[in-house]
Amino acid sequence: MAVEPEVIAVLEKFCKFDEESMSVAAEGCMMNPPGAPPMPIGDMMGMMGALKAGPFPKWTAKFHGVEKKNDDGTYSVLTQQCPGALAADFPAMGPFPHVAFDSVPEVVKTEDLANPIEVGTYTLSEDKSKVTICAYDISSHTGHSKVGGASPSVEPIWGKAGDGSDTGFGCYFKLMGVPWPPAPP
């Protein structure tokens, strides 16, 4: 199904996952990153801002397209998070522990780290001007012809456990040598 240009514009802006995203996030908008519990979008944007300001200054979020799921306001959105190399300590925030820069393997400090392209289910407001829900499940990186594209050290880890412990930030904690529990149900 064709996607309206105004919907593409809203989703492209939201998928930058930065302060501009908040302008197209509905009040009460929730985000469910892969392998993590749902959280208010403001919390997620706060964490993203802190990560881009310190440990991952080259972090970019890429929008790879959108497909209309049906006429109920839901869309399949293809995105890719590209953190780049770790440049400083990973700060403790939310459920994430502090990880000292000096304690991580060299590959985390030198590789241009990138997640695979993932497919999220996004729900828009009735007038299609705001995102109300942004959800990725632990298998969001499979089942679509455009997924893939993970960096060399991420590819063999991402999603292989099948329990969400190695998707999203869980993958990066595993790369940093920090044990990470399975995703909540």
Backbone hydrogen bonds in HBPLUS format (Angstrom, degrees):
<---DONOR---> <-ACCEPTOR-->    atom                        ^
c    i                          cat <-CA-CA->   ^        H-A-AA   ^      H-
h    n   atom  resd res      DA  || num        DHA   H-A  angle D-A-AA Bond
n    s   type  num  typ     dist DA aas  dist angle  dist       angle   num
A0007-VAL N   A0004-GLU O   2.98 MM   3  5.27 128.2  2.25 106.2 119.9     1
A0008-ILE N   A0004-GLU O   3.05 MM   4  6.45 158.4  2.10 155.5 162.0     2
A0009-ALA N   A0005-PRO O   2.98 MM   4  6.23 157.1  2.03 146.5 152.6     3
A0010-VAL N   A0006-GLU O   3.10 MM   4  6.32 155.7  2.16 139.4 145.0     4
A0011-LEU N   A0007-VAL O   2.93 MM   4  6.17 171.5  1.94 158.8 160.7     5
A0012-GLU N   A0008-ILE O   2.81 MM   4  5.91 159.1  1.85 152.7 159.1     6
A0013-LYS N   A0009-ALA O   3.09 MM   4  6.18 155.9  2.15 142.9 148.8     7
A0014-PHE N   A0010-VAL O   2.95 MM   4  6.19 163.6  1.98 151.5 156.3     8
A0015-CYS N   A0011-LEU O   2.88 MM   4  5.94 159.2  1.92 149.5 154.9     9
A0016-LYS N   A0013-LYS O   3.31 MM   3  5.70 165.3  2.34 111.0 113.8    10
A0017-PHE N   A0014-PHE O   3.09 MM   3  6.04 169.7  2.10 126.6 129.9    11
A0021-SER N   A0018-ASP O   2.89 MM   3  5.38 138.8  2.06 112.4 123.9    12
A0022-MET N   A0019-GLU O   3.24 MM   3  5.63 138.9  2.42 104.2 113.4    13
A0023-SER N   A0020-GLU O   3.07 MM   3  5.60 148.8  2.17 111.8 120.1    14
A0024-VAL N   A0021-SER O   3.05 MM   3  5.68 157.7  2.10 117.1 123.5    15
A0025-ALA N   A0022-MET O   3.32 MM   3  4.90 168.8  2.33  98.5 100.6    16
A0131-VAL N   A0024-VAL O   2.75 MM 107  6.20 157.4  1.80 154.7 159.1    17
A0026-ALA N   A0131-VAL O   2.86 MM 105  5.57 174.7  1.86 143.1 144.7    18
A0029-CYS N   A0026-ALA O   2.95 MM   3  5.18 147.3  2.05 138.8 133.4    19
A0041-ILE N   A0029-CYS O   2.99 MM  12  5.70 164.4  2.02 143.6 142.3    20
A0030-MET N   A0132-THR O   3.16 MM 102  6.55 152.9  2.23 144.2 145.2    21
A0134-CYS N   A0030-MET O   2.96 MM 104  6.32 147.4  2.07 154.2 163.8    22
A0031-MET N   A0039-MET O   2.76 MM   8  5.38 168.1  1.78 161.2 164.5    23
A0039-MET N   A0031-MET O   2.73 MM   8  5.38 152.5  1.81 148.8 157.6    24
A0032-ASN N   A0134-CYS O   2.74 MM 102  6.20 154.1  1.81 157.6 163.7    25
A0136-TYR N   A0032-ASN O   2.77 MM 104  5.78 158.7  1.81 158.8 161.5    26
A0036-ALA N   A0033-PRO O   3.23 MM   3  5.47 151.9  2.31 135.8 130.2    27
A0043-ASP N   A0040-PRO O   2.95 MM   3  5.42 127.2  2.23 110.3 123.1    28
A0044-MET N   A0040-PRO O   3.23 MM   4  6.67 157.4  2.28 150.7 157.1    29
A0045-MET N   A0041-ILE O   2.85 MM   4  6.08 163.7  1.87 156.7 161.0    30
A0046-GLY N   A0042-GLY O   2.97 MM   4  6.09 146.4  2.08 138.8 147.9    31
A0047-MET N   A0043-ASP O   3.04 MM   4  6.36 156.4  2.10 148.3 153.8    32
A0048-MET N   A0044-MET O   2.88 MM   4  6.16 160.9  1.91 151.8 157.7    33
A0049-GLY N   A0045-MET O   2.87 MM   4  6.01 158.3  1.92 144.8 150.6    34
A0050-ALA N   A0046-GLY O   3.06 MM   4  6.28 157.3  2.11 144.7 150.5    35
A0051-LEU N   A0047-MET O   2.91 MM   4  6.16 154.1  1.98 150.7 158.1    36
A0052-LYS N   A0048-MET O   2.88 MM   4  6.08 160.3  1.92 153.1 158.2    37
A0053-ALA N   A0049-GLY O   2.98 MM   4  6.05 138.9  2.15 140.2 151.1    38
A0056-PHE N   A0051-LEU O   2.79 MM   5  5.46 159.7  1.83 160.0 157.4    39
A0087-ALA N   A0055-PRO O   2.69 MM  32  4.89 160.0  1.72 137.8 144.7    40
A0059-TRP N   A0056-PHE O   3.12 MM   3  5.49 163.4  2.15 122.5 122.8    41
A0060-THR N   A0082-CYS O   2.90 MM  22  5.18 155.0  1.96 131.8 139.1    42
A0082-CYS N   A0060-THR O   2.82 MM  22  5.18 164.7  1.84 173.0 172.9    43
A0062-LYS N   A0080-GLN O   2.79 MM  18  5.01 171.5  1.79 152.9 155.9    44
A0080-GLN N   A0062-LYS O   2.89 MM  18  5.01 141.1  2.05 140.9 145.7    45
A0064-HIS N   A0078-LEU O   2.71 MM  14  4.99 167.4  1.72 146.9 147.5    46
A0078-LEU N   A0065-GLY O   2.88 MM  13  5.32 169.5  1.89 151.1 154.7    47
A0067-GLU N   A0076-SER O   2.81 MM   9  5.11 152.9  1.88 147.9 156.7    48
A0076-SER N   A0067-GLU O   2.75 MM   9  5.11 161.6  1.78 161.0 163.9    49
A0069-LYS N   A0074-THR O   3.05 MM   5  5.65 159.5  2.10 135.4 138.3    50
A0124-LEU N   A0073-GLY O   2.95 MM  51  5.41 156.7  2.01 150.8 158.3    51
A0075-TYR N   A0122-TYR O   2.85 MM  47  5.24 150.4  1.93 148.4 157.8    52
A0122-TYR N   A0075-TYR O   2.92 MM  47  5.24 166.0  1.94 154.1 158.3    53
A0077-VAL N   A0120-GLY O   2.85 MM  43  5.14 164.1  1.87 148.5 153.9    54
A0120-GLY N   A0077-VAL O   2.83 MM  43  5.14 165.7  1.85 150.1 150.3    55
A0079-THR N   A0118-GLU O   2.97 MM  39  5.46 153.8  2.04 149.3 157.2    56
A0118-GLU N   A0079-THR O   2.77 MM  39  5.46 166.8  1.79 164.7 168.6    57
A0115-ASN N   A0081-GLN O   2.84 MM  34  5.47 175.3  1.84 176.3 175.8    58
A0084-GLY N   A0113-LEU O   3.06 MM  29  4.51 169.2  2.07 135.2 133.8    59
A0086-LEU N   A0108-VAL O   2.85 MM  22  5.84 170.3  1.86 157.8 155.5    60
A0090-PHE N   A0099-VAL O   2.82 MM   9  4.96 158.5  1.87 156.3 157.1    61
A0099-VAL N   A0090-PHE O   2.85 MM   9  4.96 157.6  1.90 143.0 148.6    62
A0093-MET N   A0096-PHE O   3.00 MM   3  5.22 149.3  2.09 134.1 143.7    63
A0096-PHE N   A0093-MET O   2.75 MM   3  5.22 152.2  1.82 146.2 144.2    64
A0103-SER N   A0100-ALA O   2.98 MM   3  5.38 155.4  2.04 111.6 119.6    65
A0104-VAL N   A0101-PHE O   3.35 MM   3  5.83 169.6  2.36 115.9 118.8    66
A0108-VAL N   A0105-PRO O   3.11 MM   3  5.81 140.3  2.27 118.5 126.9    67
A0109-LYS N   A0106-GLU O   2.84 MM   3  5.12 132.9  2.07 106.7 120.6    68
A0110-THR N   A0106-GLU O   3.00 MM   4  6.18 125.9  2.30 149.2 164.9    69
A0110-THR N   A0107-VAL O   3.33 MM   3  5.11 142.2  2.48  91.3 101.6    70
A0111-GLU N   A0107-VAL O   2.88 MM   4  5.44 165.1  1.91 143.8 147.4    71
A0113-LEU N   A0111-GLU O   2.92 MM   2  5.42 122.3  2.26 108.6  91.9    72
A0151-SER N   A0114-ALA O   3.03 MM  37  4.96 161.7  2.06 132.0 132.6    73
A0117-ILE N   A0148-GLY O   2.67 MM  31  5.38 155.6  1.72 150.7 156.8    74
A0119-VAL N   A0140-SER O   2.76 MM  21  5.03 153.6  1.82 132.5 140.5    75
A0121-THR N   A0135-ALA O   2.78 MM  14  5.24 161.0  1.81 158.7 159.0    76
A0135-ALA N   A0121-THR O   2.98 MM  14  5.24 162.2  2.01 140.5 146.3    77
A0123-THR N   A0133-ILE O   2.88 MM  10  5.04 157.8  1.93 141.0 145.8    78
A0132-THR N   A0123-THR O   2.77 MM   9  5.59 168.4  1.78 153.7 157.5    79
A0133-ILE N   A0123-THR O   3.35 MM  10  5.04 160.9  2.39 132.1 133.4    80
A0125-SER N   A0130-LYS O   2.81 MM   5  5.38 152.4  1.89 151.2 156.7    81
A0128-LYS N   A0125-SER O   2.83 MM   3  4.95 157.5  1.88 111.7 118.9    82
A0140-SER N   A0137-ASP O   2.99 MM   3  5.27 151.0  2.08 126.0 123.3    83
A0142-THR N   A0139-SER O   3.14 MM   3  5.73 153.5  2.21 127.1 125.6    84
A0147-VAL N   A0144-HIS O   3.25 MM   3  5.63 168.7  2.26 114.5 118.0    85
A0154-VAL N   A0151-SER O   3.07 MM   3  5.32 129.5  2.33 107.5 121.5    86
A0155-GLU N   A0151-SER O   2.94 MM   4  5.99 164.6  1.97 172.2 176.4    87
A0157-ILE N   A0154-VAL O   2.97 MM   3  5.44 150.5  2.06 118.5 127.9    88
A0158-TRP N   A0154-VAL O   2.95 MM   4  5.84 172.6  1.95 171.9 174.4    89
A0160-LYS N   A0157-ILE O   3.17 MM   3  5.80 172.1  2.18 139.5 138.7    90
A0159-GLY N   A0166-ASP O   3.22 MM   7  5.44 152.4  2.30 109.1 117.4    91
A0183-ALA N   A0163-ASP O   2.94 MM  20  6.21 157.8  1.99 145.9 153.0    92
A0170-GLY N   A0167-THR O   3.00 MM   3  5.24 127.6  2.28 145.4 137.8    93
A0171-CYS N   A0168-GLY O   3.12 MM   3  5.77 138.8  2.29 115.0 123.0    94
A0172-TYR N   A0169-PHE O   3.00 MM   3  5.08 112.5  2.47  97.2 113.3    95
A0173-PHE N   A0169-PHE O   2.87 MM   4  6.21 151.8  1.95 156.1 164.8    96
A0174-LYS N   A0170-GLY O   3.02 MM   4  6.22 155.3  2.08 144.1 150.6    97
A0175-LEU N   A0171-CYS O   2.94 MM   4  6.28 154.5  2.00 145.6 153.1    98
A0176-MET N   A0172-TYR O   2.88 MM   4  6.09 142.4  2.03 138.7 149.1    99
A0178-VAL N   A0173-PHE O   2.74 MM   5  4.97 166.6  1.76 153.9 149.4   100
A0177-GLY N   A0174-LYS O   3.04 MM   3  5.00 153.0  2.11 100.0 108.5   101
